[in-house]
Amino acid sequence: MATNKVTANIRLGLRANWQQFALLIVVNAFVGAMVGLERTVVPLIAEADFGLVSRTAVLSFIVTFGVVKAIANLFAGSLGDRWGRKRILIAGWLVGMPVPLLIIFAPSWGWIIFANVLLGINQGLCWSTTVIMKIDLVGPKQRGLAMGLNEFAGYLAVSLAALGSGYLAAAYGLRPAPFLPGLVLAVLGLLFSFFFVRETRPFAELEAQLGGVEKTGNEDVPSFAQILLLTSWKDKTLFSVSQAGMVNNLNDGMVWGLLPLFLAGFGLSVERIGLLAAAYPGVWGVSQLFTGALSDRIGRKGLIASGMWVQAVGIGLLVWGRSFSWWLTAVALLGLGTGMVYPTLLAAISDVAHPTWRGSAVGVYRLWRDGGYAVGALASGFLADLLGMNAAIAAIGALTLLSGVVVTAVMRETLPRLIPAIIPMEESDISEGGIKKRHF
């Protein structure tokens, strides 16, 4: 099989590319920390600085963030396939640089909303791109491990930033101290991405060649509309993965927006609220060191379904508990369940999508997944205003339980060694009139 000049001197695998992989882990930690700075403090700013009482109004910043990030994910994947990953990563950091300053100097809630528009673009472009770049580097054998390491770094940084911002807020006030680290993070992320990160699209091209499919022109790549339909609905396995991702972030949006206010209603201090807000992504991040690699051994489907159910139990304990220890157990379970599904969902998408259009498929999946932030914030805010926070949290837990049932009923196993064969899309899925049924 012919190998072009671009791919002649590169090798797939984590060990062969550990330096670039480690660098991308650091960059993704910066990305995660940028959003972690908001998780403890911004809902409290809404009430303390701007006098917002309506839960729907308070959660409007998460709605904005979720919608914008979902759309940015979509463009990150397709533009990365077309123009290269590194350019999209740099663009994401440029957009994110003003976010801490906007929050620090915001004279009205509208400034916070606008800051989260920029933060959504930053997170969508940067996080999606680091995901795709790691998948490019490692090839097909260690996708679960790669995604586990990626999400571990990102969400451990979310946790540490949430914890640190909580302590800074308790010591120095809600603004500006908790957001000053964001200025350093944005500058470092941009500098690392510009000077040290290398383009990884040639690794995806090499994987396609090694898989026996060499790209000869645009006819080999499905259209964006075909990828959107395939990932969202027509392939039932990809549909089940997309809906699980959406529900996962739906409950995350609820926790992000309502948890600080829910706990404050019981008289918890800002420090203790910050600890609980940090424990959730902390367990989520650390557990992914193990769950991603575990999915490479036992498969994707079981971890995804059981992870959704563990999350549902954790959400139930949030409502039922009335002490710090119970709430700590609840957020730990919620974090563990999320850690079980997060890298596994990305690995499942990568199992199914061909390397030539994988970035676009990951973008579509992340469109649905991060759209869950907006849906969760809207739904939980509306229900909290109408029925109270306990009812809102319980309803989100029930929906999470149902999502696990959908995965069990609809999804097929995607780990390559556990299925008989994977027929390339060029042979079975693309017809002149659209997308044929995919075979596993």
N, C-alpha and C positions, 0 to 999 in steps of 0.2 A: 504494500500500500504506500502511495506517495505521501511524503510529508513536506509541507511547504517550509520556506526559510524561517518564517516567524515562529513556528512550533518546533523546529529541528533541535533546539538546544534547551528545551524545557522538559521537566518531568512532573507528573502528577503525584500527589501524596503529601501527607502532613510532614513527614520527616524531611522530605526533599525541599520543602518550602517553609520550614519552621520559622525562619527569620521574618519573612513577609507576613506569615500567619500571626506571629506574636505581635508584630507592629499593628496589624488590623485589630487585634484584640484590645490593644491599648487605645486605639482610635475609637473603637466602639464603646469602651468604658467612658471616654469623654462624652460621647453622644448620650449614653444613659444618664450620666451625672447631670447633664443639662436639664433633663426633664425631672430628675429626682429632686432638684432644688424646689420644685413647685408643690410636691405632693403633701407636705406638712403645712406649709405656710399660706399658700394662695387662698384656699377656702376660708381661712381665718382672717385674711386681709379683707375679703369680701364683706364680712360682717363688721370687723373692727374699724376699717378705714372708710368704707363706702356705705355702710348701713344697710346692706342688702339682707332682706328677711326671707324672701321667696327662695326655696331650695332650687327651683327651676332656674331662677336668675343667677344664683350662685354657681350652678353647674354649667352655665352658658360658656364659660371659658373652656371646659372640657369638650363640649359639643363642637365648638369652633376648632379646637385642636384635633379632635378625632376626624372631622370631615376633611380638613385640609391635609392631615397626615395621610389619610386613606387615598386621596387623589394624588398626593406626592409619591406615594408608594407605586401607584400605577405607572406614573411617568418615569420614575426611577428605573423600573425594570425595563421598559421598552426603550427608553433613551440610552440606558447602559448597553443594551444589545446593539444599538445603532451607532452611538458615538463613543462608547468606551466607558468603563466604570469610573476611572479616576476623575474625569471631568465632572461627573455628576456628584462625586464625593466632595470635591472642592466647592462646587456651586452650593451644596447644602450648608457647608460651614460659613460661606460668605453671607448667606441669608440669615443664619442663626446668630451672628455676632451682635446685633443690636438688642436681642431679647432681654438680657439682664438689665440694661440701661432703661429700657421701656418700662419694666416692672418697678424698678427703683424710683423713677421720677414720675410715675403715672399719677396725673391729677384727677382722673376719673376711671371708672370701670371699663370704659371703652378702650383705654390704652392697654389694659390687661388683655382684653379680647384680641386687639391687634398684635400684641406680643405673642399670643398663642397661635395666631395665623402664621407668623414667622417661625415659631417653634415647631409647628406641625410640618412646615416645609423642610426645616432642618432635620427633624427626626425621620421623615419619610425618605428624603434623599440619602441621608448619611447612613441610617441604620439598614435600609434595604440594600444599599450598595455594599456595605461591609458583609452582609449576609451572602450576597451573590458572589463577591470576590472570594470568600472563604470556600464556598462550594466549588468555584472554579479551580482553586488551588489543590484541593484534596482529592478530587475525582470521585468515582462512585463507591469506593469501599469504606470510607470513613465519614459519610455524611452526617450520621447521627452524632458522632463524637465532635465533628467540626461545629455543628449547630449548638451542641451542648456547651462547648467552650465559648462560642460567640455570645450566647444568651446569658451564660454565667457571668461573663465580664460586664455585659450591659446592665443586667439587673442587680448584680452586686454593687455596681456604681450607683444605680438608682437608690438602693437601700442606704448606702453610706451617705449619699447626698441628702436624702430625706432625713436621716438621723442628724447629720451635721447642721442642716438648716434649722431643724427643730431646736437644737441647743443654742445656735446663734440667735434665733428669735427670742428664746427665753432670756438670754443674757443681754442682748443689745436691742431688742425690738424687732417688729415684723419687717421693717425696711430701714436701711438698705443692706445691713450686714449679711442676711442669709443669701443674697444674690450676688455679692461681690466675687465669690469663687467662680461664678459663671463667666465672668469676663476672662479670667485666666484659661478656663477650659476651652472657650471658643477660639482664643488665639492659638493655643497649643494644638487643637484639633486641625485648624487650618494649616499651620506650619508643617505638622507631621504629614498631612495628606499631600501637600504641595511638593515637599522636598524629598520625602522618603518612600511613600507608597508607590508601587509600580502597577502598571496596567495588567489586568488578569484575563482579559478577553481571549488572548491566544491560548490559555489553558483550556477554556471551553471548546475552542476549535480543535485542539489536540484530542480532547475526550471524544468529540464527535468522530474524528478520524479513526481513533482506536476502536470505536464501537462499530466501525464498518460503514459509516455514512459520511461521505465527504460532501461538504457544501459546494454546489456547483452554480448556484444562483438563487435569486429570490423565490423561484418556484419550489425550492426545498423547504421553505419556511412558511408556516401557516400565517394567515393575516391576523392582525390584532383582534378583529371581530371573532374569528374562529377560536383564538386562544381565550378570549373573554368568555365565550359560550362554553367552551370545553371545561375550563376551570371552575366556572360558576354553577353549571347545571348539567351539561350533556354527559360528562363523565361523572357517574354517581359517586365514585370514590373521591374525586377531586371536590365534588359538591359537599360531601360529608366532611372533608377536611376544612373547606372554606367556612361552612356553618359553625363547626366547632371552634375555629379561630375567632369568628365573630362573637360567639357567645362568651368565649373566654375573656375577650377584651371588653365585652359588655359588662361583665361582673367586675372587671378591673376598673372601668370607668365609674361604676357605682361606689367601689371602695375608695377610690381616689377622691371623689367629691363628697360622699356622705360620711365616711368613717371619721374624719376629724370632727365634724359637727355632731355626729352620733355620740362619740365618746365625750366631747365637751359637755353634752347634755347631762352626763353623769358626774360632772365635776372634775374630770381628769385634768391634770396640769398639761401645759404645752409639751414639757419634756416627756411625759408618759405617752401622750398622743404621738409624739415624734418617734418614740421607741416602737410602738405598735405599727405605725406607718412604715417604719424601716424594716421591721421583722418580716413582714409579708414579702416584699421583693428580695430580702436577704435570703430567706429559705428558698424562694423561687430561684434565685441566682445560683446558690451553692448546689442545690439538688440537681441542676442541669449538668453539672460535671459528671454525674453518674447516669442520669436518665437518657441523655443523648447517646452515650456509648452503649447503654443497655438495649436501646431500640435497634442498634446494629446487630445484636445477638438474638433477641427474642421476637423482633418484629415491631411494627408500628401500631397496629390496630388496638391491641390489648392495652397498651400504655395510654393511648388517647382516650378510649372509653372510660377506663378506670380513673384516669386523671380528672376527667370532668366530674365523675361521681365524688371523688375526694374533695374537689372544690365545693360541691354542693353541700357536703357535710360541714365543711368549714364555715360556709355562709350561714348555715343553720345554727351553728354554735355562736356566731356573732349575735344573733337575735336572742337566743336562749340564755346566754351567759350574762352574769351580773357582777363579775369581778375581773380584775386585771388578769389573773391567771387564766381564767376561761377565755378571755378575749385574745390573750397571747397564744393559747392553744388553737383558737379558731383561725387566726391569721397565719399560724404555722401550717395548718392543714391546707388552707387556701393557697399558700405559697408552694407547698409540696405538690398539690394537684396541678397547679399551673406549670411547675417545673417538669412534671411528667408529660405534659402535652406540648409545650412550646417548641422545644427543639425537634420533637418527633413529628409535629405537623409540617415543619419546614423540610425535614428529611423526606417525608412522604411525597410532598410536592416535587422535590428534586428526583425522587425515584421514577416518577411518572413522566415528567417533562423532559423532552429532548434537549441536549446541551445548546442547540442553535436557537431555541426559543424559551429556555428555562428562565432567563431573567424576566421575560415578560410574564410568564406563568407565576413566578414568585411575586411579581408586582400586583397581579390580579388577586392572588390569595391575600396579600397584605392590604389591598384595597378593602376587601370584605372584613378581614380581621380587625383592622384599625377603625373601620366604620363602626365597629362595636363600641368604641369609646363614645361616639356621638349618640348612638341608640341607647346605650346604657345610661348616659348622663341625662338624656331627655326622659327616658322611661322612669328611672329612679327618682329624678327630681319631681316629675309630675305626680307619681304615686306618693312620694313623701309629702307633697303639699296637700294631696287629696285624702290620704288614708293614714299618714304618719310614717316615720322612718322604719319602724319595725316591719310594717306591711310591705314597704318598698323593697327592703333587703330580702325578706322571705320570698317575694315574687321572683326576684332575680335568681335566688337559689333554686327555685323550682324549675326555671327555664334552663339552668345549667344542668340539672339532673336529666331533663328531657333531651338535651343535646347529646349526652352520653348514650342514651337509648338510640338516637338516630345513627350515631357512629356504629353501634353494635349491629343494627339492622341493615345498614346500607353499604358501609365501607368494605372493600376488599383489602387483604394484606398487600402491601407494596414492596416490602423488602425483597430485593431481587432473588436472593438465594432461597426464599420460601415460596416462590411462585414458579410454575413450570417454565414460562418463557415470557419475554417482553418483545412484542412485535413492534419494530420501529414505526413511528407515525407515518413516514413517507410510504410505507407499504400498506398500511391498513386504515389510516385515519383520515387522510385527505382525499377528497374527490373533487371533481370540478364543481359540483354543486354545494359542497360544504364538508362537514366533518362526519365521517362514518363512525360506527360504534367501535370503541377501543377494546382490544382484546388483552387479557392478562393471562 
